[in-house]
């Protein structure tokens, strides 16, 4: 069964990939769409990858671990995303889960903007990336208290998740 699924997906995908490579190398497309172009990245682009990609990955692994621990502590089984009750424990779990979920809602934009902006401004993009990681953890820490209003007032750094996101966008 798994082999059949693999053959049904990999073989056509491979055909499309080889077909694309053939067209790009052998067919003269209109408007100068064929051929290649040189892309150069600054030497400090590694900082962007380290801070914004690797650092944010570890940030979200840490937030995921908090959700996993809260699932056990507050007895909220998978695949249930949120606790459905109205107890204080249900509210605390939902705040922990929401802190993680809200981060995921902006994560793809953060990564895309980081990888693009880092080509032109690697230092500032990395600084905003580090700020994003730290402020995301502090913001989630405040939110996870069970009082959603503490997500911004718990730590002065928690307020800067939006500063970091807008900073990465601006680069």
Rosetta blueprint (number, residue, H / E / L):
1 X L
2 X H
3 X H
4 X H
5 X H
6 X H
7 X H
8 X H
9 X H
10 X H
11 X H
12 X H
13 X H
14 X H
15 X H
16 X H
17 X H
18 X H
19 X H
20 X H
21 X H
22 X H
23 X H
24 X H
25 X H
26 X H
27 X L
28 X L
29 X L
30 X H
31 X H
32 X H
33 X L
34 X L
35 X L
36 X L
37 X L
38 X L
39 X L
40 X L
41 X L
42 X L
43 X L
44 X L
45 X H
46 X H
47 X H
48 X H
49 X H
50 X H
51 X H
52 X H
53 X H
54 X H
55 X H
56 X H
57 X H
58 X H
59 X H
60 X H
61 X H
62 X H
63 X H
64 X H
65 X H
66 X H
67 X H
68 X H
69 X H
70 X H
71 X H
72 X H
73 X H
74 X H
75 X L
76 X L
77 X L
78 X L
79 X L
80 X L
81 X L
82 X L
83 X L
84 X L
85 X L
86 X L
87 X L
88 X H
89 X H
90 X H
91 X H
92 X H
93 X H
94 X H
95 X H
96 X H
97 X H
98 X H
99 X H
100 X H
101 X H
102 X H
103 X H
104 X H
105 X H
106 X H
107 X H
108 X H
109 X H
110 X H
111 X H
112 X H
113 X H
114 X H
115 X H
116 X H
117 X H
118 X H
119 X H
120 X H
121 X L
122 X H
123 X H
124 X H
125 X H
126 X H
127 X H
128 X H
129 X H
130 X H
131 X H
132 X H
133 X H
134 X H
135 X H
136 X H
137 X H
138 X H
139 X H
140 X H
141 X H
142 X H
143 X H
144 X L
145 X L
146 X L
147 X L
148 X L
149 X L
150 X H
151 X H
152 X H
153 X H
154 X L
155 X L
156 X H
157 X H
158 X H
159 X H
160 X H
161 X H
162 X H
163 X H
164 X H
165 X H
166 X H
167 X H
168 X H
169 X H
170 X H
171 X L
